Amino acid sequence: IEKDLKKAFHFYELSSNQGDSDAQNNLAKCYQFGIGIEKDLKKAFHFYELSANQGNSIGQLNLGICYQFGIGIEKD
């Protein structure tokens, strides 16, 4: 299959809207790095936070990194 970053983003978004914490974490990465969508660090932080609040350990790790480096939030 041919690589399609916009479609990947679309399907992460669909799963995220259904509450899937892995998809929320992946959607956050898309926003953080501009994968299939325009880069938006505040949205990246938001989706990492959603994932982390559901107990997703990778989401929690990434949320900590956001706080450490000030990605989408004030550095803390």
N, C-alpha and C positions, 0 to 999 in steps of 0.2 A: 504494500500500500504506500502511496505517496505521502510524505510528511506534510501536514497541514496544521500550522500552529493556531490559526483562528478557530478551526474545528475543535482542536484540543481544548482551547479556552472555553468554547461553547459547552462542551460536554462536562468539563470541570464545574462550570457555572450551574448547569442543570443538576448535577449531583449535589453541589453545595447548597442549592436552594431546597433540597430534600433533607438537609441536615447532616450530610456525610462529612465527618471531620477530616478525613484524608483528602477529599476533594476541596474542602475549604483551605487546607494547607497548600495544596497544589495551585489553587486559584490565587492565593496570596503570592506565591512565587511568580506566577504570571504577571501580576501587578507590580511586584518588586523589580523584576528584570525586563518588563516590557515584552513578554512572550505572548504573541497573538492578540495583544491589546496595548494601548498606550500606557506607559509607565505611570503608576500612581502609588506613591509610598503610603499615603494615608489609607487607601483601600487595602494595600498589602497588610498593614498593621491590623486593620479591622478584621480581615479574614484569618490572620494568624491568631488573633484574640478569640474569634469564634471557635476555631479548632482547639486551641488550648483550653478553653472553658469547658469543652466536652471531655477533657482528660486525654487528648491526643498528645503523646509524649513528644513527637516531632514538632507539633504545633507549639507546645510549651517551650521547647528549645529555641525555635525560630522567634517566638515572642520575646524571649530573653535576649536574643541577639538584637532585636529591634530596639529594646530598651538600652542595651549596651552601646550601640552605635548611633542611636537617634534616627532610626529608620521609621518615618511616619509618625514619630512621637518625640517628645523632648528626651534627650539622653538622661538616663537615670540608672 
